[in-house]
């Protein structure tokens, strides 16, 4: 099945149709999506600031990441699920949106980076604020922020 076929199928699923007919469904989904984004973004920001050598200096980046892990996973899961549901209500708009493609690319890169090099930097014994940890923190923030900005641009571009 082609990419456009997948998008068309998603828009015609019973959930997509029901959400499009609903008065409040999309608005509630977007609110849930944004709340999960705040939770996920907060965990990423705290860990990345720690990698940069700022704040919460009594905790190592590894300890902080471990403590925030449940919030990270809940936020990520809710964002992904609500994102697919929101996508099901505006499939063709997103299919033709350059901003949507950029968002998906940056989200993929952010997740790939998060679970590989970022994770290695967080767990390494290299001091927070070192070149290695600062680089990981800056790149992580850039990828996640870029994805968020591209997502915001979907409605305007």
C-alpha positions as CSV (number, residue, x, y, z in Angstrom):
1,X,0.0,0.0,0.0
2,X,1.3,3.5,-0.9
3,X,1.8,6.2,1.7
4,X,-1.3,8.1,0.4
5,X,-3.2,4.9,0.7
6,X,-2.3,4.5,4.4
7,X,-3.3,8.1,5.1
8,X,-6.6,7.7,3.2
9,X,-7.3,4.4,5.1
10,X,-6.5,6.1,8.5
11,X,-8.9,8.9,7.7
12,X,-11.7,6.4,6.9
13,X,-11.3,4.3,10.0
14,X,-14.3,4.2,12.3
15,X,-12.3,6.2,14.9
16,X,-11.3,8.8,12.4
17,X,-14.8,9.2,11.1
18,X,-16.2,9.4,14.6
19,X,-13.7,12.0,15.7
20,X,-14.5,14.1,12.7
21,X,-18.2,14.0,13.5
22,X,-17.6,14.8,17.2
23,X,-18.1,18.3,18.5
24,X,-15.4,18.0,21.2
25,X,-13.4,14.9,20.3
26,X,-10.5,16.6,18.4
27,X,-10.3,19.5,20.9
28,X,-10.1,17.0,23.8
29,X,-7.5,15.0,22.0
30,X,-5.4,18.1,21.3
31,X,-5.6,19.1,24.9
32,X,-4.4,15.6,26.0
33,X,-1.7,15.7,23.4
34,X,-0.4,19.1,24.7
35,X,-0.5,18.0,28.3
36,X,1.5,14.9,27.4
37,X,3.9,17.1,25.5
38,X,4.3,19.2,28.6
39,X,5.1,16.1,30.7
40,X,7.5,14.7,28.1
41,X,9.1,18.0,27.3
42,X,9.6,18.7,31.0
43,X,11.5,15.4,31.6
44,X,13.6,16.0,28.5
45,X,14.4,19.6,29.5
46,X,15.4,18.6,33.1
47,X,17.7,15.9,32.0
48,X,19.2,17.9,29.1
49,X,19.8,20.9,31.4
50,X,21.6,18.5,33.8
51,X,23.7,17.3,30.9
52,X,24.6,20.9,30.2
53,X,25.7,21.3,33.8
54,X,22.7,23.4,35.1
55,X,20.4,22.7,38.0
56,X,19.8,19.7,40.2
57,X,23.5,19.3,40.8
58,X,23.0,16.8,43.7
59,X,21.8,14.3,41.1
60,X,23.7,12.8,38.3
61,X,22.1,12.8,34.9
62,X,21.6,9.0,35.2
63,X,19.8,9.3,38.6
64,X,17.6,12.1,37.3
65,X,16.7,10.3,34.1
66,X,15.9,7.2,36.1
67,X,13.6,9.1,38.4
68,X,11.8,10.8,35.5
69,X,11.6,7.7,33.4
70,X,8.0,6.8,34.3
71,X,6.8,10.3,33.3
72,X,8.9,10.2,30.1
73,X,7.3,6.9,29.1
74,X,3.8,7.9,29.9
75,X,4.2,11.2,28.1
76,X,5.7,9.6,25.0
77,X,3.0,6.9,24.9
78,X,0.2,9.4,25.2
79,X,1.7,11.7,22.6
80,X,2.1,8.9,20.1
81,X,-1.4,7.5,20.6
82,X,-3.1,10.9,20.6
83,X,-1.0,12.0,17.7
84,X,-2.2,9.1,15.6
85,X,-5.8,9.8,16.6
86,X,-5.4,13.5,15.7
87,X,-3.8,12.5,12.4
88,X,-6.8,10.4,11.6
89,X,-8.9,13.5,11.6
90,X,-6.8,15.5,9.1
91,X,-5.0,12.9,7.0
92,X,-4.9,14.6,3.7
93,X,-3.9,18.0,5.2
94,X,-1.0,16.3,6.9
95,X,-0.1,14.2,3.9
96,X,0.5,17.3,1.8
97,X,2.0,19.3,4.6
98,X,5.8,19.9,4.4
99,X,5.7,20.9,8.1
100,X,4.2,17.5,9.0
101,X,7.0,15.7,7.1
102,X,9.6,17.8,8.9
103,X,7.9,17.1,12.2
104,X,7.9,13.3,11.6
105,X,11.5,13.4,10.5
106,X,12.6,15.3,13.5
107,X,10.5,13.1,15.8
108,X,12.1,10.0,14.4
109,X,15.6,11.5,14.7
110,X,14.9,12.7,18.3
111,X,13.7,9.2,19.3
112,X,16.6,7.6,17.6
113,X,19.0,10.0,19.3
114,X,17.2,9.6,22.6
115,X,17.6,5.9,22.8
116,X,21.2,5.7,21.5
117,X,23.7,8.5,22.0
118,X,21.7,10.5,24.4
119,X,21.1,7.5,26.6
120,X,24.8,6.7,26.4
121,X,25.7,10.3,27.5
122,X,23.2,10.2,30.4
123,X,24.5,6.9,31.7
124,X,28.2,7.6,31.1
125,X,30.4,8.5,34.0
126,X,31.7,11.6,32.2
127,X,30.9,14.7,34.3
128,X,27.8,16.7,33.5
129,X,28.9,19.8,31.7
130,X,31.7,18.1,29.8
131,X,31.9,18.6,26.0
132,X,30.3,15.1,25.4
133,X,27.3,15.7,27.8
134,X,26.8,19.3,26.6
135,X,26.8,18.2,23.0
136,X,24.2,15.5,23.8
137,X,22.1,17.9,25.7
138,X,22.1,20.6,23.0
139,X,21.4,18.2,20.1
140,X,18.6,16.6,22.1
141,X,17.0,20.0,22.8
142,X,17.4,21.0,19.2
143,X,15.7,17.9,17.8
144,X,12.8,17.9,20.3
145,X,12.2,21.7,20.0
146,X,12.5,21.5,16.2
147,X,9.9,18.7,16.1
148,X,7.6,20.8,18.3
149,X,8.0,23.9,16.2
150,X,7.4,21.9,13.0
151,X,4.2,20.5,14.6
152,X,3.0,23.9,15.5
153,X,3.7,25.0,11.9
154,X,1.3,22.4,10.5
155,X,-1.6,24.6,11.1
156,X,0.0,27.6,9.3
157,X,2.0,26.2,6.4
